[in-house]
Amino acid sequence: MMTTATTDERALAELQREHGPALFHFLLGLTFGDRQRAEDLLQETLVRAWQHPEAFDAPYESMRPWLFTVARRLAIDARRSRQARPTEVSDAVLESAPARDDTAAAAVHSLDVREAVRTLSPEHRAVLVQIYFRGLSVGETAQVLGIPPGTVKSRSYYALRLLSRTLPGYSSRSSTSSSASRDTASTTST
């Protein structure tokens, strides 16, 4: 088994006391005042000094140039890695984000609607397809189907009433009010 040489803990503690504050202020500038990142980079720089005892034997008067070079490279690498991945999202952002609809529930609801529409007469189904699925107004639906606008309104009203009885969770009150508001809107647009 191969052992790796590490720096003596006393030498490392002395190195931190002597160069730590200056190194921290240097890193604080490189991280644009982000104290947490500066502290993390300082710790990583000292870990590198601990892992490389040969740096202590180099012909330097001081370890400061070596430490600052390692710290600068670590800061550059950290910035590059943050730019390469998406930004982190805090819990507050996630809590305030709207919840996505359940796609399974939407698919089941869609199948329920399709099945209920299939139970309608061809005349009622044709009116609903034009108004609700194709987005046409009452006047446009009347032109497409070749029937008077009043017949379109009547058929859509009765079709929605029939659907309210067959669709789970669909109240007749909401169908009447949405039908009435839709009729009013389409009458003013024609």
Residue frames as qw, qx, qy, qz and C-alpha x, y, z in Angstrom:
[[0.000, 0.889, 0.457, 0.000, 0.00, 0.00, 0.00],
 [0.440, 0.336, 0.011, 0.832, 1.34, 3.40, -1.03],
 [0.242, -0.764, -0.420, 0.425, 1.12, 6.33, 1.36],
 [0.332, 0.742, 0.154, 0.562, 1.08, 9.92, 0.23],
 [0.434, -0.151, -0.344, 0.818, 3.11, 12.52, 2.01],
 [0.100, -0.867, -0.392, -0.292, 1.26, 15.45, 3.50],
 [0.149, 0.619, -0.280, 0.719, 2.30, 18.65, 5.17],
 [0.336, -0.176, -0.722, 0.579, 2.83, 18.66, 8.91],
 [0.189, -0.784, -0.579, -0.124, -0.22, 20.06, 10.70],
 [0.393, -0.704, -0.142, 0.574, 1.84, 22.57, 12.66],
 [0.295, -0.139, 0.406, 0.854, 3.41, 23.93, 9.48],
 [0.010, -0.519, -0.676, -0.523, -0.04, 24.19, 7.93],
 [0.301, -0.815, -0.461, 0.181, -1.46, 26.02, 10.98],
 [0.373, -0.541, 0.087, 0.749, 1.46, 28.47, 10.86],
 [0.204, 0.145, 0.588, 0.769, 0.91, 28.93, 7.13],
 [0.121, -0.706, -0.645, -0.267, -2.76, 29.73, 7.76],
 [0.356, -0.784, -0.270, 0.431, -1.95, 32.22, 10.53],
 [0.357, -0.408, 0.270, 0.796, 0.70, 33.97, 8.45],
 [0.022, -0.051, 0.581, 0.812, -0.98, 34.06, 5.03],
 [0.068, 0.492, 0.868, -0.022, -4.67, 33.26, 5.70],
 [0.089, 0.754, 0.359, -0.543, -5.99, 36.82, 6.17],
 [0.064, 0.549, -0.406, -0.728, -4.22, 38.21, 3.10],
 [0.032, 0.027, 0.914, 0.402, -5.23, 35.20, 1.04],
 [0.123, 0.587, 0.770, -0.217, -8.86, 35.57, 2.19],
 [0.132, 0.748, 0.100, -0.642, -8.98, 39.25, 1.17],
 [0.014, 0.351, -0.688, -0.635, -7.43, 38.36, -2.20],
 [0.030, 0.243, 0.946, 0.210, -10.07, 35.68, -2.75],
 [0.132, 0.659, 0.554, -0.491, -12.82, 38.01, -1.58],
 [0.164, 0.611, -0.244, -0.735, -11.90, 40.32, -4.44],
 [0.067, 0.164, -0.859, -0.480, -11.86, 37.45, -6.93],
 [0.027, -0.406, -0.913, -0.007, -15.33, 36.32, -5.81],
 [0.106, -0.498, -0.280, -0.814, -16.79, 39.85, -5.96],
 [0.297, -0.383, 0.387, -0.785, -17.36, 39.98, -2.20],
 [0.858, -0.201, -0.325, -0.344, -18.94, 36.52, -1.82],
 [0.314, -0.636, 0.622, -0.332, -17.61, 35.59, 1.63],
 [0.892, -0.082, 0.399, -0.199, -18.83, 31.99, 1.48],
 [0.857, 0.498, -0.049, 0.127, -17.07, 31.30, -1.83],
 [0.204, 0.791, -0.475, 0.328, -13.93, 33.06, -0.63],
 [0.564, -0.497, 0.586, -0.302, -13.87, 30.92, 2.52],
 [0.950, 0.147, 0.263, -0.075, -14.40, 27.76, 0.47],
 [0.685, 0.661, -0.205, 0.228, -11.57, 28.69, -1.89],
 [0.118, -0.754, 0.550, -0.339, -9.29, 29.55, 1.04],
 [0.781, -0.284, 0.514, -0.212, -9.97, 26.16, 2.57],
 [0.917, 0.375, 0.125, 0.054, -9.33, 24.42, -0.75],
 [0.386, 0.797, -0.380, 0.267, -6.06, 26.33, -1.17],
 [0.359, -0.618, 0.626, -0.312, -4.91, 25.20, 2.26],
 [0.923, 0.006, 0.365, -0.126, -5.93, 21.62, 1.43],
 [0.769, 0.606, -0.129, 0.160, -3.71, 21.85, -1.65],
 [0.055, 0.767, -0.545, 0.333, -0.82, 23.11, 0.49],
 [0.692, -0.370, 0.554, -0.278, -1.41, 20.18, 2.84],
 [0.935, 0.257, 0.240, -0.039, -1.42, 17.74, -0.11],
 [0.703, 0.605, -0.117, 0.356, 1.79, 19.18, -1.61],
 [0.626, -0.720, 0.044, 0.298, 4.54, 19.33, 1.04],
 [0.695, 0.130, 0.239, 0.666, 7.11, 19.80, -1.73],
 [0.131, 0.851, 0.209, 0.463, 5.87, 23.40, -2.11],
 [0.517, -0.854, 0.044, 0.050, 7.37, 24.12, 1.31],
 [0.753, -0.308, 0.315, 0.489, 10.78, 23.00, 0.08],
 [0.538, 0.710, 0.240, 0.385, 10.74, 25.28, -2.97],
 [0.539, -0.031, -0.118, 0.833, 13.37, 27.99, -3.12],
 [0.092, -0.780, -0.296, -0.544, 10.93, 30.73, -2.13],
 [0.096, 0.266, -0.487, 0.826, 11.46, 33.22, 0.57],
 [0.455, 0.071, 0.466, -0.755, 7.74, 32.97, 1.28],
 [0.261, 0.256, 0.924, 0.107, 4.93, 30.58, 0.44],
 [0.295, 0.594, 0.313, -0.680, 2.68, 33.51, -0.41],
 [0.318, 0.441, -0.492, -0.680, 3.31, 33.53, -4.21],
 [0.136, 0.000, -0.974, -0.181, 2.58, 29.79, -4.42],
 [0.115, 0.429, 0.779, -0.442, -0.57, 30.13, -2.31],
 [0.305, 0.580, 0.082, -0.751, -1.88, 33.10, -4.31],
 [0.264, 0.308, -0.717, -0.567, -1.25, 31.28, -7.60],
 [0.078, -0.183, -0.980, 0.013, -3.11, 28.18, -6.39],
 [0.161, 0.518, 0.584, -0.605, -5.96, 30.33, -5.01],
 [0.302, 0.500, -0.217, -0.782, -6.30, 32.30, -8.26],
 [0.250, 0.140, -0.860, -0.422, -6.42, 29.11, -10.33],
 [0.006, -0.321, -0.914, 0.248, -9.02, 27.60, -8.00],
 [0.236, 0.552, 0.316, -0.735, -11.14, 30.77, -8.26],
 [0.320, 0.390, -0.508, -0.698, -10.93, 30.67, -12.07],
 [0.184, -0.030, -0.966, -0.178, -11.86, 26.99, -12.14],
 [0.089, 0.427, 0.765, -0.474, -14.80, 27.58, -9.77],
 [0.308, 0.528, 0.033, -0.791, -16.10, 30.45, -11.91],
 [0.307, 0.269, -0.725, -0.555, -15.83, 28.37, -15.07],
 [0.107, -0.174, -0.978, 0.032, -17.66, 25.44, -13.51],
 [0.196, 0.504, 0.555, -0.632, -20.48, 27.72, -12.27],
 [0.347, 0.497, -0.237, -0.759, -20.85, 29.18, -15.78],
 [0.229, 0.173, -0.882, -0.374, -20.94, 25.70, -17.31],
 [0.128, -0.358, -0.920, 0.093, -23.93, 24.55, -15.27],
 [0.204, -0.703, -0.434, -0.525, -27.35, 26.10, -14.75],
 [0.087, -0.469, 0.399, -0.783, -27.75, 28.56, -11.91],
 [0.223, -0.206, -0.893, 0.331, -28.82, 27.12, -8.60],
 [0.373, -0.540, -0.332, -0.677, -32.36, 27.83, -7.45],
 [0.067, -0.205, 0.685, -0.696, -33.08, 28.55, -3.82],
 [0.028, -0.365, -0.914, 0.173, -35.94, 26.99, -1.88],
 [0.175, 0.538, 0.320, -0.760, -37.76, 30.35, -1.79],
 [0.301, 0.349, -0.488, -0.742, -37.87, 30.45, -5.60],
 [0.213, -0.064, -0.951, -0.216, -39.12, 26.88, -5.78],
 [0.022, 0.431, 0.777, -0.458, -41.84, 27.53, -3.20],
 [0.247, 0.570, 0.144, -0.770, -43.12, 30.60, -5.06],
 [0.140, 0.193, -0.732, -0.638, -43.12, 28.87, -8.47],
 [0.748, 0.058, 0.050, -0.659, -46.52, 27.79, -9.69],
 [0.574, -0.129, 0.808, -0.038, -47.11, 24.07, -9.46],
 [0.246, 0.208, -0.712, -0.624, -47.27, 22.28, -12.76],
 [0.805, 0.016, 0.061, -0.590, -50.49, 20.57, -13.63],
 [0.582, -0.177, 0.794, -0.003, -50.54, 16.83, -13.35],
 [0.318, 0.344, -0.605, -0.644, -50.27, 15.63, -16.95],
 [0.071, -0.126, -0.989, -0.041, -51.82, 12.27, -16.11],
 [0.175, 0.530, 0.635, -0.534, -54.90, 13.96, -14.66],
 [0.293, 0.554, -0.171, -0.760, -55.11, 16.25, -17.71],
 [0.202, 0.185, -0.853, -0.445, -54.90, 13.24, -20.04],
 [0.024, 0.329, 0.926, -0.183, -57.67, 11.43, -18.14],
 [0.220, 0.596, 0.343, -0.692, -59.80, 14.59, -18.22],
 [0.253, 0.438, -0.489, -0.710, -59.22, 14.93, -21.96],
 [0.137, -0.035, -0.960, -0.241, -60.31, 11.34, -22.54],
 [0.106, 0.473, 0.753, -0.446, -63.42, 11.93, -20.42],
 [0.267, 0.584, 0.019, -0.767, -64.31, 14.99, -22.51],
 [0.230, 0.281, -0.731, -0.578, -63.78, 13.15, -25.80],
 [0.055, -0.212, -0.976, 0.005, -65.94, 10.25, -24.65],
 [0.158, 0.564, 0.564, -0.582, -68.69, 12.58, -23.47],
 [0.267, 0.517, -0.251, -0.773, -68.63, 14.57, -26.74],
 [0.135, 0.095, -0.901, -0.401, -69.01, 11.30, -28.68],
 [0.084, 0.394, 0.882, -0.247, -72.32, 10.66, -26.89],
 [0.244, 0.532, 0.157, -0.795, -73.84, 13.86, -28.33],
 [0.677, 0.604, 0.418, -0.045, -75.91, 13.96, -31.49],
 [0.628, 0.218, 0.292, 0.688, -73.96, 14.86, -34.67],
 [0.081, 0.832, 0.249, 0.490, -75.63, 18.32, -34.77],
 [0.507, -0.861, 0.022, -0.014, -74.70, 19.18, -31.16],
 [0.795, -0.280, 0.236, 0.484, -71.20, 17.75, -31.57],
 [0.527, 0.507, 0.274, 0.624, -70.61, 19.80, -34.76],
 [0.117, -0.923, -0.096, -0.353, -71.50, 23.05, -32.97],
 [0.658, -0.725, 0.153, 0.131, -69.24, 22.32, -29.99],
 [0.794, 0.024, 0.264, 0.547, -66.34, 21.31, -32.23],
 [0.360, 0.680, 0.203, 0.606, -66.55, 24.59, -34.13],
 [0.261, -0.899, -0.012, -0.352, -66.96, 26.83, -31.08],
 [0.651, -0.714, 0.255, -0.036, -64.79, 25.17, -28.42],
 [0.844, -0.151, 0.363, 0.366, -62.25, 23.09, -30.30],
 [0.564, 0.436, 0.303, 0.633, -61.68, 25.33, -33.32],
 [0.275, -0.409, -0.231, 0.839, -62.34, 28.61, -31.51],
 [0.049, 0.384, 0.505, 0.771, -64.88, 30.04, -33.95],
 [0.251, 0.063, 0.327, -0.909, -67.48, 32.63, -32.94],
 [0.495, 0.394, 0.690, -0.351, -71.20, 31.95, -33.09],
 [0.494, 0.722, -0.053, -0.481, -71.45, 33.84, -36.39],
 [0.188, 0.553, -0.762, -0.278, -68.50, 31.96, -37.93],
 [0.291, -0.003, 0.948, -0.133, -69.92, 28.63, -36.73],
 [0.556, 0.543, 0.432, -0.456, -73.30, 29.51, -38.28],
 [0.442, 0.700, -0.364, -0.426, -71.59, 30.20, -41.62],
 [0.017, 0.399, -0.910, -0.111, -69.50, 27.02, -41.54],
 [0.265, 0.157, 0.932, -0.191, -72.47, 24.80, -40.64],
 [0.150, -0.217, -0.590, -0.763, -74.99, 26.69, -42.77],
 [0.320, -0.617, -0.717, 0.049, -77.46, 27.27, -39.92],
 [0.112, -0.861, -0.097, -0.487, -78.78, 30.45, -38.24],
 [0.186, 0.440, -0.583, 0.657, -76.79, 31.93, -35.30],
 [0.619, -0.347, 0.260, -0.654, -79.75, 31.36, -32.98],
 [0.969, 0.007, -0.199, -0.145, -79.63, 27.64, -33.77],
 [0.587, 0.386, -0.538, 0.466, -75.91, 27.60, -33.01],
 [0.183, -0.443, 0.480, -0.735, -76.58, 29.20, -29.62],
 [0.825, -0.204, 0.089, -0.520, -79.41, 26.82, -28.85],
 [0.929, 0.147, -0.337, 0.041, -77.45, 23.72, -29.84],
 [0.400, 0.417, -0.578, 0.576, -74.38, 24.78, -27.86],
 [0.434, -0.414, 0.374, -0.707, -76.53, 25.45, -24.79],
 [0.922, -0.118, 0.048, -0.366, -78.24, 22.06, -24.90],
 [0.809, 0.319, -0.443, 0.218, -74.99, 20.25, -25.78],
 [0.145, 0.464, -0.585, 0.649, -73.27, 21.77, -22.75],
 [0.665, -0.317, 0.274, -0.619, -76.22, 20.80, -20.56],
 [0.973, 0.062, -0.178, -0.130, -75.95, 17.20, -21.76],
 [0.600, 0.423, -0.521, 0.435, -72.20, 17.21, -21.17],
 [0.215, -0.527, 0.476, -0.671, -72.66, 18.52, -17.63],
 [0.869, -0.223, 0.153, -0.414, -74.66, 15.40, -16.83],
 [0.973, 0.171, -0.136, 0.080, -72.11, 12.95, -18.29],
 [0.485, 0.556, -0.434, 0.517, -68.78, 14.57, -17.34],
 [0.668, -0.489, -0.449, 0.335, -67.49, 13.90, -13.82],
 [0.429, -0.439, -0.178, 0.769, -66.98, 17.08, -11.81],
 [0.088, 0.196, 0.362, 0.907, -68.62, 19.35, -14.37],
 [0.110, 0.472, 0.645, -0.591, -71.39, 21.44, -12.82],
 [0.261, 0.673, 0.613, 0.323, -74.38, 22.73, -14.75],
 [0.151, -0.924, -0.162, 0.311, -73.91, 26.14, -13.13],
 [0.335, -0.558, 0.425, 0.630, -70.44, 26.59, -14.68],
 [0.363, 0.230, 0.732, 0.529, -71.64, 25.38, -18.09],
 [0.114, 0.841, 0.525, 0.065, -74.56, 27.83, -18.07],
 [0.188, -0.902, 0.031, 0.387, -72.44, 30.80, -17.01],
 [0.380, -0.375, 0.571, 0.624, -69.59, 29.98, -19.40],
 [0.335, 0.445, 0.736, 0.385, -72.09, 29.37, -22.19],
 [0.047, 0.919, 0.381, -0.089, -73.82, 32.66, -21.50],
 [0.254, -0.793, 0.235, 0.501, -70.58, 34.61, -21.37],
 [0.419, -0.086, 0.701, 0.570, -69.37, 32.90, -24.56],
 [0.272, 0.662, 0.659, 0.232, -72.66, 33.75, -26.31],
 [0.066, -0.947, -0.161, 0.271, -72.45, 37.37, -25.19],
 [0.345, -0.594, 0.448, 0.573, -68.85, 37.67, -26.35],
 [0.377, 0.106, 0.753, 0.529, -69.54, 36.06, -29.72],
 [0.205, 0.802, 0.560, 0.036, -72.69, 38.13, -30.30],
 [0.095, -0.920, 0.040, 0.378, -70.74, 41.35, -29.81],
 [0.358, -0.442, 0.603, 0.559, -67.95, 40.14, -32.13],
 [0.405, 0.327, 0.772, 0.366, -70.32, 39.31, -35.02]]
